[in-house]
Every structure is written in C-alpha cells, then in structure tokens.
C-alpha cells in the first residue's frame, strides 16, 4: 500500500522493499496550466545535460539529493533558467539510486513532441523534476533548529502540540490521496495510448489464440525495456528479449512506436489476423498488450540463425 504527495511518501507492504529501487511506480506529473515550450529540440538538449548531471550528483550525495540550474538561450536570444531536481530514498546505495534516476530521467524526457513548463516523474524509490523559470527552494526549504541556549521551553511545548495537529491533518490527507490514487490508477489501466480512438478489448475476436498480457508483466520480463535487453529496431518499433516466468518461456517483445499510425494498424493486424495462422515456418505470436500508453506484441524467441536454416532444419 502506498500514498504520495509533493513533499513526502508513505508506503507499507508485506514484503521488504528496502535497498532495491522500484522502477514500476513511475508516475508522470505535468503542469498543463501553462503552454508547452515551442523550441522542443533546443530545450531538450539543455534538459538532458542538466538532469543527467543532477542524477549523477544525487547518486553519490549523502542525502541522495541534488538540485541545480542551467541557462537555456532560445533562437531569438532570450535566455531562460531551467531548474532541476533529482532525489532518491536514503535506503538506496549509489548504484541503485543511479539506476532509478537514470530510468526516471529517460521517462521524463522521452517525449520528442512537447516540453511542459513544469514536469516531473515521481516514484516510491526516486523522483526527478524540472521547472522553467522557477526554483525548488520552497519545495526544499528547511529551517535550521535553534541553538540549545536559545531554545525556550514554551517553543518545545508549542512544537509538540503543533506536530500532533499536523500529524492528524497529514494522516487524513494521505488517506484521501491514497483513495484518489487507486481510483485514478484503475481508470488508467483501461485507457489506451490513443485517447481519440481507444482500442477496446472487443476490437479483437475472442478465441483460443494469443493471450492478453498486463503491461507490468511484460515490462518486468524485458528488464523494463533496458538497452541491455534490446535486440534491435524493427518496422515501426524496437524489439526486446524477455523471459516469462509463469510460462517458462523466452520471448521477443516488440514495442510499437506510439507516434506511428502505421504501427498502430500493424498492431491491430497482427492480433486480429496473423494470430489465427499456425505454420511451422511462421514465428508464433504469443500475446499482446495495449495499456499504460504502450502497444506491445509478444513473439516466440527464435534461436540464433537465419529463417532459412529453421525452415530446412
């Protein structure tokens, strides 16, 4: 069970989650109240430089925290300051913190079509964020404790009383956030990446063919689509190797490009038509997934060698 807010995280579980980065909890938070940046390519280059540097600094910081800024100069000569923040929970070592932040920075800056004024990707092990023209000082502000000589008894009593009230308020707020978060996540699982033309389950005929997988199941199988698991680039997307534990099966998972309408048509065609075919010379389609903003196709992983060698073997 988990709950989250801007300045704190509350989490409990019947399984230990300390010292290991949780990459499954990435939660994208964008400020849609402001207009997107127009010169996306230029800002993206500055953001990659800034966020990569902060991720490296936070991983070796005693507080597992780093913030900083970098000046971006637009094509018209107008300068803007971009502020960044990278943070891990302190139970993570430098290696796990770096792994978490690297993955979240890629998630944060994965879009090549728009850049928001304020954007963040948050999770239960780490979070990254940036703001254009606004610092994170108010977010990180922490008043130093007064020295023992000047700390009055009345201040201690007031602090304890105020702390108790704040605890009650915070607990109630976190419960509300938790309930709202569960409701949002339930709706998100049903939403397709193409909001204007969603793919419903009844788009595909029911039958005994390929099964539908959950996104988290395939992401885990493919190492969260890391470069180490990447087999190469195919038509309209990338291909990753993976291992499905419950099926004891090694598979190839194709991640269809979100920006390609042709890729979307190919996805529907594969599931509706090719899944019905059974031939020893065809690579078998094991399953499919459309959810969490992804279109995924799962194939049987062929051994090394050309197709001809398998046909004539």
C-alpha positions in Angstrom: 0.0 0.0 0.0 1.4 3.4 -1.0 0.5 7.1 -0.9 2.4 10.1 -2.2 2.4 13.9 -2.1 4.8 16.6 -3.3 6.9 16.6 -0.2 6.5 13.2 1.3 6.0 9.5 0.6 4.2 6.9 2.8 4.5 3.2 2.0 4.0 -0.1 3.6 4.0 -3.7 2.4 4.0 -7.3 3.5 7.3 -7.7 1.5 10.6 -5.9 2.1 11.2 -3.1 -0.3 14.3 -1.5 1.2 17.6 -1.1 -0.6 16.1 -2.1 -4.0 14.9 0.6 -6.5 11.3 0.2 -7.5 11.0 1.1 -11.2 7.4 0.1 -11.6 5.9 3.0 -9.8 6.8 5.8 -12.2 4.1 8.5 -12.1 4.2 11.3 -14.6 3.0 14.7 -13.3 2.8 17.6 -15.8 1.8 21.2 -15.3 -0.8 21.6 -18.1 -1.9 25.0 -16.9 1.0 26.6 -18.9 1.7 26.5 -22.6 4.2 24.0 -23.9 7.7 25.2 -25.0 7.9 25.8 -28.7 11.6 25.1 -29.4 11.5 21.5 -28.1 14.8 20.3 -29.6 16.8 23.2 -28.0 15.2 22.9 -24.6 15.5 19.1 -24.7 19.3 19.3 -25.2 19.6 21.6 -22.2 17.3 19.4 -20.1 19.3 16.2 -20.9 22.5 17.9 -19.9 21.0 19.3 -16.6 19.1 16.2 -15.5 21.9 13.8 -16.3 24.3 15.8 -14.2 21.9 16.0 -11.3 21.2 12.3 -11.4 24.9 11.6 -11.2 25.3 14.1 -8.3 22.4 12.8 -6.3 23.5 9.1 -6.6 26.8 9.9 -4.7 25.3 12.5 -2.3 24.9 11.6 1.4 21.3 12.9 1.2 20.7 11.2 -2.1 19.6 14.7 -3.3 20.8 17.2 -5.9 19.3 20.4 -7.4 20.7 22.9 -9.8 20.0 25.1 -12.8 21.2 25.7 -16.4 20.6 28.6 -18.7 18.9 27.9 -22.0 19.3 30.5 -24.7 16.5 30.5 -27.3 16.8 31.1 -31.0 15.7 34.8 -30.5 18.4 35.4 -28.0 16.0 35.2 -25.0 17.6 33.4 -22.0 15.6 31.3 -19.6 16.8 29.4 -16.5 15.8 25.8 -16.2 15.9 24.4 -12.6 16.2 20.6 -11.9 15.8 18.3 -9.0 16.9 14.6 -8.6 16.3 12.6 -5.4 16.3 9.0 -4.1 15.2 7.5 -0.8 18.2 7.2 1.5 17.9 3.4 1.9 19.3 3.0 -1.7 23.0 2.7 -2.3 24.7 4.8 -5.0 24.3 2.1 -7.7 20.6 1.5 -7.1 19.9 5.3 -6.8 21.7 5.9 -10.1 19.7 3.1 -11.8 16.4 4.5 -10.6 17.3 8.1 -11.5 18.6 7.2 -15.0 15.4 5.3 -15.8 13.2 8.2 -14.5 15.1 10.8 -16.4 14.5 8.8 -19.6 10.8 8.6 -18.8 10.8 12.4 -18.0 12.4 13.4 -21.3 11.1 10.6 -23.6 8.7 12.8 -25.5 10.1 14.4 -28.6 6.9 16.3 -29.3 6.4 18.7 -26.4 8.1 20.1 -23.3 6.0 21.4 -20.5 6.9 24.4 -18.3 6.9 22.2 -15.2 7.2 18.4 -15.4 8.1 15.6 -13.1 8.3 11.8 -12.8 7.8 10.5 -9.3 8.0 7.1 -7.7 8.5 5.3 -4.4 12.3 5.0 -4.7 13.2 8.2 -6.6 11.9 11.2 -8.4 13.1 13.8 -10.9 11.6 17.1 -11.9 12.3 20.3 -13.7 10.8 23.8 -13.8 11.4 26.6 -16.3 11.8 29.9 -14.5 11.0 28.7 -11.0 13.4 27.3 -8.4 12.8 24.4 -6.0 13.8 26.4 -2.9 10.2 26.5 -1.5 10.0 22.7 -2.0 13.2 22.0 -0.2 13.2 24.8 2.4 14.1 23.6 5.9 14.5 25.9 8.8 17.6 25.2 11.0 17.0 24.2 14.6 17.7 26.9 17.1 20.8 26.5 19.3 20.2 24.8 22.7 21.0 28.0 24.6 18.2 30.0 22.9 15.5 27.2 22.6 12.7 28.1 25.0 10.6 25.5 26.8 7.5 27.1 25.5 8.7 26.5 22.0 9.1 22.8 22.7 5.5 22.6 24.0 4.2 24.5 21.1 6.2 22.4 18.7 4.8 19.1 20.2 1.2 20.4 20.1 1.6 21.7 16.5 3.3 18.5 15.5 0.4 16.4 16.8 -2.1 18.5 14.9 0.0 18.4 11.7 0.2 14.6 12.1 -3.6 14.2 12.2 -4.0 16.5 9.2 -1.3 14.8 7.3 -2.7 11.3 8.0 -6.2 12.4 6.8 -4.7 14.0 3.7 -2.7 10.9 2.8 -5.8 8.6 3.2 -7.7 10.8 0.7 -4.7 10.9 -1.6 -4.5 7.1 -1.5 -8.1 6.6 -2.3 -7.9 9.0 -5.2 -4.7 7.5 -6.5 -6.2 4.0 -6.5 -9.3 5.3 -8.4 -7.0 7.1 -11.0 -4.8 4.0 -11.5 -7.9 1.8 -12.0 -9.0 4.2 -14.8 -5.6 4.5 -16.3 -5.4 0.7 -16.8 -8.4 0.9 -19.1 -7.2 3.9 -21.1 -5.4 3.3 -24.4 -2.4 5.4 -25.6 -4.6 6.8 -28.5 -7.1 8.8 -26.4 -9.0 10.0 -29.5 -9.6 6.4 -30.8 -9.2 3.9 -28.0 -8.6 0.2 -28.6 -11.3 -1.7 -26.7 -11.0 -5.4 -25.9 -13.8 -6.2 -28.3 -11.7 -4.8 -31.2 -10.2 -8.3 -31.3 -12.2 -11.5 -31.7 -12.3 -13.7 -28.6 -10.7 -17.1 -29.1 -8.0 -19.5 -28.1 -5.2 -17.6 -29.8 -2.7 -15.3 -28.2 -3.4 -14.1 -24.7 -3.5 -10.5 -23.4 -0.7 -9.6 -21.0 -0.6 -6.9 -18.4 1.9 -4.1 -19.1 3.8 -4.6 -15.9 4.2 -8.3 -16.6 5.9 -7.6 -20.0 7.9 -4.7 -18.7 9.3 -6.9 -15.9 10.1 -9.7 -18.3 12.0 -7.4 -20.6 14.0 -5.6 -17.8 11.8 -2.5 -18.2 13.0 -2.3 -21.8 16.6 -1.5 -21.0 19.2 -1.2 -23.6 20.8 -4.5 -22.4 17.7 -6.4 -23.4 17.3 -4.7 -26.8 17.6 -6.9 -29.8 17.3 -4.2 -32.5 15.0 -1.9 -34.4 12.1 -3.4 -36.4 9.4 -1.9 -38.5 7.6 0.8 -36.5 9.3 0.0 -33.2 12.0 -1.7 -31.2 12.4 -5.4 -30.2 13.5 -6.6 -26.8 14.2 -10.1 -25.5 12.4 -11.2 -22.3 11.5 -14.2 -20.1 8.0 -15.0 -18.9 8.4 -16.8 -15.6 4.9 -18.2 -15.4 5.2 -19.7 -18.8 8.9 -20.6 -18.5 9.3 -19.1 -22.0 11.8 -16.8 -23.6 10.2 -14.3 -25.9 10.8 -11.3 -28.2 8.7 -8.3 -27.3 8.0 -5.7 -29.9 7.4 -2.2 -28.6 5.3 -0.5 -31.3 6.1 3.2 -31.9 3.4 5.4 -30.2 3.8 8.1 -32.9 3.2 5.8 -35.9 -0.3 5.4 -37.2 1.0 2.7 -39.5 2.5 1.0 -36.4 -1.0 1.1 -34.8 -2.5 -0.5 -37.9 0.2 -3.2 -37.9 -0.5 -3.9 -34.2 -4.3 -4.5 -34.9 -3.4 -6.6 -38.0 -1.0 -8.8 -36.1 -3.5 -9.6 -33.3 -6.6 -10.0 -35.5 -5.2 -11.8 -38.5 -1.7 -13.3 -38.0 -2.6 -14.7 -34.6 -5.0 -17.1 -36.3 -2.3 -18.6 -38.5 -0.4 -21.7 -37.4 2.6 -22.8 -39.5 5.9 -24.2 -38.6 7.7 -21.6 -40.7 6.0 -18.6 -39.1 7.2 -17.1 -35.8 4.4 -17.7 -33.4 2.6 -14.7 -31.9 2.3 -15.5 -28.1 0.3 -12.5 -27.0 -0.3 -8.7 -26.9 -0.9 -5.8 -24.6 -2.4 -2.3 -25.0 -2.3 -0.3 -21.8 -0.2 2.2 -19.8 0.4 4.1 -23.0 2.0 1.2 -24.8 1.3 -1.2 -27.7 3.3 -4.5 -27.2 3.4 -7.7 -29.3 4.9 -10.9 -27.8 6.6 -13.4 -30.2 8.3 -16.7 -29.7 12.0 -16.1 -29.5 13.8 -17.9 -32.3 17.3 -19.4 -31.7 20.3 -17.8 -33.4 20.4 -18.4 -37.2 18.5 -17.3 -40.3 14.9 -18.2 -41.1 16.1 -20.4 -43.9 18.1 -22.5 -41.5 15.0 -23.1 -39.4 12.8 -23.9 -42.4 15.2 -26.6 -43.7 16.4 -28.0 -40.4 
